Amino acid sequence: QVQLVESGGGSVQSGGSLRLSCVASGRTESVATMAWFRQVPGREREFVAAIGWSGYTTGNVRYSNFARGRFTISRDNAKGTNDLLMNFLRPEDTASYYCAASLVSLKNTFASDSRYEYWGQGTRVTVSS
């Protein structure tokens, strides 16, 4: 089992920045891919970014079109966290953001939420105009 806990959500004005962090515990040595998804009530969960955590995809990063150029996913080895730095935030970025972990090195299916076995409880991000 892997447990994920997110932090760093909050309220910010349009154009501002937030950094989300995800701490993993449990069988973390088995994690191969970590990612961030977001969801707005009434809409499907959507992919934000992913990073290879172990195996042959270690360090590989992938972004959704809306995140590329504004968001940065990274690994903080000292803290053992998966971080998502979000810059130039827009009101349409308002959502609950979820950390996800997969035991598989995802190469082509990293954007599919069904490929992730473990999920955090989510952290809320609100961007006002």
N, C-alpha and C positions, 0 to 999 in steps of 0.2 A: 504494500500500500504506500501511496505517496500523498502527503497532505500539502496543500497550497494555501497560503494566506497572502492576500493583497493588501497594500496600503498606499496612501498618497493621493487618493481622490479628494475632490473638494470643488469649490466654486471659484471661477476665474472669469475675468472679462475677456472679450474677444481680442485676439492678438497676444494673449498671455501664454504662460507655460506651466506645465505640471509634470512631475516625475512620479510615475507609478513604480512600485516595487513588489516583487513576489518572492516570498521565502518558501522554499520547499523543505519538507522534512519526511522522515521515513526512509524508504528504499530509494533514495535519490541517486544512488549509483546505477540504477536501472533506467533512469530518464535519458532519452536520446534526443528529444525535441521539446522545446518549450515555446509557447506562443501567447499572444494576447488576442482576445476577441472582444467585441462589444455588442451590446444589445439595447435597443429602445423598446419599451412596452408596445406590444402589438406587431412587432416586426421580427424577422428572423435574426438570429445571431450572425454577425459578420466578422470575417477575418480582418485583423489589423496588421500583425507582424509575427514572424517566427524566427527562431534562432536554433541552429544545431547545437545540442548540448553535449553529446558524446558520439563516438563512432565516426564513420567516414564523412558525415556532414557537419562535424564540429566547427562552429564559428560561422557557418553559412547563415546569412540573413536574407529574409524575404519580407516584402512589404506589399500591402494592398495599394491600389492606385491612389487612394485618398491620403494614405499615410506617407507615401514616398516623398522625401524632400522636407517633410515637417516633423515626422516622428523618427526616433532612433531606438532600436531595441539593442540591449547589451547585457553582458554578463559581468557581474562584479564578483570576482573570485574571493576577494577578501571578506565580503559580506555573505557570499553564497546566495546572491539574489539575481533574479531576472528583472531588469529594469526597462521601463518604457518612458523615454523622455519625449514629451509632446510639446512642440513649439507652434507658434502662430495658430493657436486654437481658434476654432470657429463655433458659432452656436450649433451647427449641425454635428459637431463632435460630442454634444451632450448625450450621454449614455451611461450604462453600467459597464464597466470594463472587467473582463475575466481573464485570469491567468490559467493556462492549460498546459498539461504535460503528457507527452506520449512516450511509450517505451520503445517506439520504432523510430529509426532515422528516416524521417519523411523527406523525400526528394521532390516528388511531383504532387503530393496530396496534402501538403502542409496547410493549405487553406480550408480544408474540410474539417468541420468540428467533430465529425464522427470518428476521426482518426485519433482523437485524444481521449485517453482513459480517465484522466484526473483533472478536476476543476476546482478553482477556488470559489469563494462565496461572492466575489465581486466587490468592486469599489466604484462609487458613484462619482461621475465627473459632470459638472454643470458649467456651461460656458454662456455667459450673458452678452447680449449685444450692446 
